[in-house]
Amino acid sequence: MSYLYYMNNKNEIKFELKEVNENQIMEIDGISFSNIVYILIFVDEVNLFTLDFFQDSFVVFKELKNSILKSDKYLLFTGVSGIADDAGWEYVDVFHDATSVVWNIRRDNAFVNYTFDRKRYFNEISKIVKRIESINSIFILEPLHVVYPE
């Protein structure tokens, strides 16, 4: 499958870490979570997880971190259960050029495309990596286990 992507209009990207402490319970898609942290992604100041397309999902940190290395397919998103297929997630096509990083995302036969400034993309991922490395070890980074699509 080939994708068209446009690198003229770039989206702004930002990552944040959300904590749910041991005294809180967060429920997503019928699954309760406590004592966790997870990554939020903001594109053009919109929390992606507030959009229907990204509902009931988590970012796969290892894949996000690896996506700075080269153009390839990465499982950037998975269901809150960690099972990508159950939530309709597939690998994201990530393309790099000298100035941009492009995400071509497919979920349940729907498509979304984002183009980011390469330098900002790398900086934002570096910031979230440092933030995750500094969190208290009592927190669990979700998703804890990931089942990749077949």
C-alpha positions as CSV (number, residue, x, y, z in Angstrom):
1,M,0.0,0.0,0.0
2,S,1.4,3.4,-0.9
3,Y,0.6,6.7,0.9
4,L,0.7,10.2,-0.3
5,Y,2.2,12.7,2.1
6,Y,2.7,16.4,2.0
7,M,5.5,18.1,3.8
8,N,4.6,21.7,3.3
9,N,2.2,22.2,6.2
10,K,3.7,20.9,9.4
11,N,1.8,19.9,12.5
12,E,3.1,20.9,16.0
13,I,3.8,17.9,18.3
14,K,4.1,17.7,22.0
15,F,4.3,14.8,24.5
16,E,3.2,14.8,28.1
17,L,3.3,12.2,30.8
18,K,0.1,11.6,32.7
19,E,0.3,10.1,36.2
20,V,-2.5,8.1,37.9
21,N,-1.4,7.7,41.5
22,E,-2.2,4.8,43.8
23,N,-5.1,6.7,45.3
24,Q,-6.8,7.2,42.0
25,I,-8.5,4.8,39.6
26,M,-8.8,5.5,35.9
27,E,-11.0,3.4,33.7
28,I,-10.6,3.2,30.0
29,D,-12.5,0.7,27.8
30,G,-13.7,-1.2,30.9
31,I,-10.1,-1.7,32.3
32,S,-9.2,0.0,35.6
33,F,-5.7,1.5,36.1
34,S,-4.0,2.8,39.2
35,N,-0.4,3.7,40.0
36,I,0.5,4.2,36.3
37,V,2.0,6.7,33.9
38,Y,1.2,6.9,30.2
39,I,2.1,9.2,27.3
40,L,-0.3,11.8,25.9
41,I,0.3,13.2,22.5
42,F,-0.8,16.7,21.5
43,V,-0.9,17.6,17.8
44,D,-1.6,21.2,17.1
45,E,-2.5,21.6,20.8
46,V,-5.2,18.9,20.6
47,N,-4.8,15.8,22.8
48,L,-5.1,13.0,20.3
49,F,-6.7,10.7,22.8
50,T,-9.8,13.0,22.9
51,L,-10.4,12.2,19.3
52,D,-12.6,9.2,18.3
53,F,-9.8,7.9,16.0
54,F,-7.4,7.5,19.0
55,Q,-10.0,6.6,21.6
56,D,-9.1,3.8,24.1
57,S,-5.5,3.7,23.2
58,F,-2.0,4.0,24.6
59,V,1.3,5.1,23.0
60,V,3.9,2.3,22.7
61,F,6.9,4.1,24.2
62,K,9.6,1.7,22.8
63,E,8.2,2.1,19.3
64,L,7.9,5.9,19.7
65,K,11.5,6.1,20.8
66,N,12.7,4.0,17.9
67,S,10.8,6.1,15.4
68,I,13.5,8.7,15.6
69,L,16.0,6.3,14.1
70,K,14.8,5.9,10.5
71,S,11.9,5.6,8.2
72,D,10.1,2.4,8.9
73,K,6.8,0.9,10.3
74,Y,6.3,1.3,14.0
75,L,3.5,0.3,16.3
76,L,3.1,3.7,17.9
77,F,-0.4,3.0,19.2
78,T,-2.1,0.0,20.8
79,G,-5.3,-0.7,22.7
80,V,-5.4,-0.1,26.4
81,S,-5.2,-3.9,26.9
82,G,-1.9,-3.9,25.0
83,I,-3.4,-6.0,22.2
84,A,-3.1,-3.9,19.0
85,D,-5.4,-6.1,16.8
86,D,-8.2,-5.9,19.4
87,A,-8.3,-2.1,19.0
88,G,-7.8,-2.1,15.2
89,W,-4.3,-0.7,15.4
90,E,-1.8,-1.4,12.7
91,Y,1.8,-0.3,12.2
92,V,2.3,3.4,11.5
93,D,4.4,4.3,8.4
94,V,6.9,6.8,9.6
95,F,8.9,8.6,6.9
96,H,12.0,10.8,7.5
97,D,13.5,13.4,5.2
98,A,16.0,16.2,5.9
99,T,13.4,18.5,7.6
100,S,10.3,16.4,8.4
101,V,8.9,13.3,10.0
102,V,5.6,12.0,8.6
103,W,3.1,9.7,10.3
104,N,0.7,7.8,8.0
105,I,-1.7,6.1,10.5
106,R,-4.3,3.5,9.7
107,R,-6.9,2.1,12.1
108,D,-9.9,0.1,11.2
109,N,-9.6,1.2,7.5
110,A,-9.5,4.9,8.4
111,F,-6.4,7.0,7.7
112,V,-4.8,10.0,9.4
113,N,-1.7,11.8,8.3
114,Y,0.6,14.2,10.3
115,T,3.8,16.0,9.2
116,F,6.2,17.2,11.9
117,D,9.3,19.3,11.9
118,R,12.1,16.8,12.3
119,K,14.1,18.8,14.8
120,R,11.1,19.5,17.0
121,Y,10.0,15.8,16.8
122,F,13.5,14.6,18.0
123,N,13.5,17.2,20.8
124,E,10.0,16.3,22.0
125,I,10.9,12.6,22.1
126,S,14.1,13.3,23.9
127,K,12.2,15.3,26.5
128,I,9.7,12.5,27.1
129,V,12.5,9.9,27.3
130,K,14.2,12.0,30.0
131,R,10.9,12.4,31.9
132,I,10.1,8.7,31.8
133,E,13.6,7.9,33.0
134,S,13.1,10.2,36.0
135,I,9.7,8.9,37.2
136,N,9.4,7.2,40.5
137,S,9.8,3.4,40.1
138,I,6.5,2.8,41.9
139,F,4.7,3.8,38.7
140,I,4.2,1.4,35.9
141,L,4.5,2.8,32.3
142,E,1.5,1.6,30.4
143,P,1.1,-0.4,28.2
144,L,3.1,-2.8,30.3
145,H,2.8,-5.6,27.7
146,V,2.2,-5.2,24.0
147,V,0.9,-7.8,21.6
148,Y,1.9,-6.8,18.1
149,P,-0.5,-7.1,15.1
150,E,-0.2,-10.2,12.9
